[in-house]
Amino acid sequence: MKKKLLASIFLIILMLECMISILSQATLKDYISYQVHVKENGWMSTVSSGNIAGTTGQARRMEAIKINLNGVDGTLKYKAHVQDYGWLGEVSEGQIAGTTGQSKRMEAIIIKLENSSYKIKYRVHAQNIGWMNWVESGQVAGTTGQSRRIEAIQIIIEKDEVIVEEETINFGIDVSKHQGMIDWSKVKTSGVKFAMIRCGYRGYTEGGLNEDIQFLNNIKGAHNNGIKVGLYFYSSAINEIEAIEEANFVLNLIKKYGVQKYITYPITIDIEDFEGTRNYTLSVEERTNIVKVFCNTIKNAGYKPMVYSYTYFLENKLNMNDLKEYDTWIADYYGNTWYKRPYTIWQYTDKGIINGIQGNVDLNYSYKNYQ
């Protein structure tokens, strides 16, 4: 009886230790939380470390912010630069920086975390600029004297020794002929580090292979402005033979224009479907094999292959267990990704605004340094 009791107590202790470990990992992102007041929306939902607060692509100003620490040592203070007022007074954790009910835009922010074993980084999405560069404690994020509203903010806080470096989370875009002629020098100054460029596509009903008419302009423009480049091809292949044909189409375009050395990010198969597309009725196995032979053809040519689609498609229309050797680029526009598997690029909106590009553009984060 005593042995059983001791064994039960020991098991409970182990379970408690495990739960504590899990909880400590789960709360890593909850070290900081923040909430913003946005034009027409009012106070939006509170988000945690690394998430986006505010809006992008909706031309809505951020008017105020509240920031809270959770179990973090040190002192947090912050202040806002507001339309017509300039820099307002510094406030402490949990207090409001900025204004509400006055229709005044926030234009810049300074956040300070002092006497702490943690580090803080933050960046803002500014009107006509897009996402600006990450800054650290005490530095200005945003603009002053330019009448540009802040539209969104992202804050990261982590232990000093494991702080996420700017190079670890890279900001990028993906483009095609739909963005027209792009001023890549302005794109560069908007903080864009990489661009995934559509080189071609197969017609989703007739099945013909087509070069994107802006491919050459885009790859040269990005490369010449120091922006890293990857490619994607929109596939509607219905069998493995067509998938190989698509991969070779991409490789031949690269050779045709002599841009082999421009490509440091992956070459991606963009696979989607909807009712009416020629690949809509394929089975999971057929789609998976199409992706596999495309990626293997790209890999055998010496490039890094990648798979792109949206969460539902990846989880329900492909067998990702058979594709786990390839990196994944996921489209998920809900503020957080709900995809359960690893991914290295996240396309988080299709309504981004970037200086140098007319209209909306897809915005992405890359969590891997492709060389």
N, C-alpha and C positions, 0 to 999 in steps of 0.2 A: 504493500500500500504506500509506504514512504517513498519507494523507488518511483512508483507511478506519479506521485505528487511532485517529487523533485524533477522528474522528466517533464511534467506539465509546466512547472514554473520556468524551467530552462527554455522550453519551447516558446512560452509567452515572452520571455526576455528577448529571445532572438527575433520574434515577430515585431516587438516594439522597436528594437534597434533598426530593423529593416524599414519600418514605417517612418522612423525619424529620418533615416537616410533618404528615403523617397521624398518626404516632405521638404527636406532641405534642398533637394535638387529642384523640386517642383516650384519652390518659391524664389528661385534664382532670378526669374524675370520680374518678380514682384518687389524687388528691392526699391523700386521707385514707381510711382503712379502719377499720372498727370491728366488734366481735363482742360479743354479749351472752350471758350465762348466764341461762336461763329455767327456771322451775319445770317439772319433769317432762321438759323438752326437753334440759337441759344446755346446753353451748356450741353455739350455732347458727352457721350459715354466716356468714362474713365478708362484709360489704357495703361499698360505696364511697359517696362523697359524694352526698347527696340521697336515698339509699335507706333503707328502713325496716328496722330491726333489732329483733327481738322479735315479739310477737303482739298483735293487737287482737281484742276480742270473744271471747276464750277464758278470761278471768279468771285469767290466769297472770302471776305476778309476775316482774319482771326482778330478778335477784339480784346481778349483777356485769357489768362492762364492761371491755374492753380497746380502746384507741385507738392507731392508728399513723399517722404522717405519712409521705408518700412524696415526697421531693424538695422539701419545703417548708422555707423558712428559718424561724427562730424557735424558741421553746421552748413545748412543750405540757405542761400539767399539768392534772389533774382530780381531783375527789374526790366521794364519794358520801355521801348521808345515808341511813342504814340503820336499819331497825326495831330498837328497843331500844338501839341504840348512839349514834344521832345522827350528827354529821359525823365520818367517819373521816379519817385523815391523807391529805394530798395525795400523789398518785403521778405518776410521769413516763410519757412515751410508752411504750406496749407493756406496762405493768404493769397489774395487776388492781385496779380500784376496786370495793369491795363485798365480798361474801362468797360462798362456794360451800360446799355441804354443810351449811349451818346453818339452812336454811329461813327465811331473813331477807329481807324485801322491801327493795328500793331505793325510796326515797320522793322523792329529789331528787338533782340533780347540778349541779356547777359545772365548766365547762371553760374553761381559760385558754389563749389563744394569744398570746404576748408577743414583742416585738421581731421582728415578721414583716411581710413585704410582702403577706401574705394576711389575710383576715378569716374569722372563723368564726361561724356561727349554728347554733342547735340548738333542738329542742323535744321534749317528751315526751308520750306518751299515758298519762294518769293515770286510775286507777280512778274510775268514776262521773262523770268530767269529760270524757274523750275527749282529743282533741288540744288542747294548751294553746298559748299564743302563742309565737312565736319569740323567743328571747333571744340576746344577744351575749356575747362573751368576758367571763368573770368574773361573769355573772349566774346567778341560781338558776332552774333549770327543774324543775318539780315542786312538791310541797308538803311542808311540815314541820309536825308537830304535828296532823295530820289522819288519820293511819293509812291513807293512800292509797298503794297500790303504783304504781310505774311499770311499764307493760306493754310499752312500745316507745319507741324513740328515733329521731330523724332528725337528721342533721348535714350541714351544707353548708359547704364551704370553697372560696373562690375568690380570685382576685387582688383586691386592695383596690379597684381602680378599676372592677371589673365584678361586685362582690358582688351576688347576687340579693337584692333588697329584699323585705320582708315583703309589700308590696302586689303584688309580681309573682307570688308563689305564694299564692293565696288558698285557704283551707280551707272546704269546703262539704258540704252534704248534699243528698240528693233524697228526697222524701217523697210519700206518697199516703195514701189512707184506711187502708191497712194499718198505719200507725203510730198510728192512733186520734187522740185529743185530745192535742195537743202543748203543753207549757209553753214558749212561745217566749222568755220572759225568761231561763229557765235555759239554753236552747239558745244564746242570745246570749253568756252568761257562759262557755260552753264553748269560745269562740273561733271559732264559725261565722261566716263572712263572707258566704256566699251560700247560697241554697236554690233548687234546681230542684223545682218543685211540679207534681205531676200535676193537670191541670185536667179531664181526661176520657179516655175510651177507647172503642174500638169492640170489641164482643164478638168474640172470636176464632173462635167457631163460628156464632153467629146473626147477627152483623153489625150489631147495633143500636148507636146512639150514646148514650153515657152521660156525665153529669157526675160527677166524683169528689165524693163527699158531703162530703169535708173540704176541698175546694178553697177556698171562701171563708174558712173559719176559718184555713187555712194561709197564704193570701196576705196576709190582714190581720195575722195574728200576726207573721209574718216582717217585713213592712214596718214595723209599729208598733214593732218592736224594733231597727230600723236594719240589718236583714239584707237584702242585695240579693236580688232575686227574678228568676228565670226560670221558664218553664213547659215542660211536656212533655205530649204526647198520644200514648197508645199506639195505634198504627195497625194495623188488619188489612184495610186497603183492598185490593180486588182489581182496581181499575182507576183511571184518572186522575180520572174523575168522582167516585168515592168519596173520593179523596185531597183534591180541592178541597172536597168536602162536609165533611171532617174539619177542614181549615184554617179554613173559615168557621165551623164549630162553635166552635172556639177563639176566634176573633175576636168572635163574638157573645157568648160568655161574658164576655170582657173588657169589652165595652160594657155588658152587662147589669148588672154589678156596679160599673162606673165605676172600674176599677182600672188604666186605661191608664198612668198616671204611676208606678205601682208597679214596672213591668217595665223592668229595665235589662239583665238577662241575656237570652240568646236564647230564642226559642220553638222547641221541638224536636219533631221527629217521631221517636218511638221505634218503630223497625221491627225486628221479630224474627219468628221462626216456629219451629214444631216440628210434628212429625207430628200431624195432626188439625186444625190451624188452617186457616181458609178461604183463606189466602194461601200455603199451603205449596208448592203446585205451580207458582207463578208462575215465569217466566223471569227471568234477570238483567236483561234489558232492561225487562220489565214493572215489576219492583220499582224500578229506577232511575228510570223515568218517573213512578212514583207519588211517590217522594221529591222529584223535581224540581218537580212541579206543586204539591205541598204547600208546599215552601220558597218558590217564586215567589209563591204567594198570600200567604204571611206577609210576604215582602219588600215586595210591592206595597202592603201595608197600613201600611208604615213601621216594621216590627219586624225584628230580626236573626234569620234562620232558622238552624237547626242540625240535624245528623243524629246520632242516637244508635243504637249497637248494640254488639255484642261483636266481638272481633277477627276471628274466623272468618267471621262474617256480612259484615262490611265488606269483607274480602278476597276472598270467594268468591261472595257472593250479590248484590252491588251492583257497578256499574261506577263506581268512585270518581273515575276520570278525568273523567267527565261531571258529577260533583258537587263538584269541587274548589273552586268559588266559595263553598261553604257551609262554615262551621266544623263540626268533628267533635268529638263527645263519645263517648269510648270506654270500654267496660267490659272490664277485664282485671285478674284477681285474683291474678296470679302474682308479685307483688313488683316486677316491671318490666313495662312494656308491650312486646309483641312486634310491635306494629303499625308498619308501615314508612313510613306517611305522616304528615303533620302532624296534630296534634290540639290542641285548646285546653282541654278538660276531660278528666280521667282519673278514672273511678270505679274505685277500687282495692280496695274490699271491699264486701261486702253484709252484713257481720257487725259493723259498728261499734256502739259504745255511746256515747250522748250524753246528758248530763244533761238531763232534761226530756222524754225520749222513752222510752216503755216498749218493751223488746225491741230487736231489731237494726235498724239503719238503714244505708243506703248512704252511704259516705264518698267525697269527691271532692277533687281539686285542680284549681283553675283557673289556667291560665298566661297569662291575658289579662285585662286590666282592662276589663271591660264597663261603660260609663257610661250 
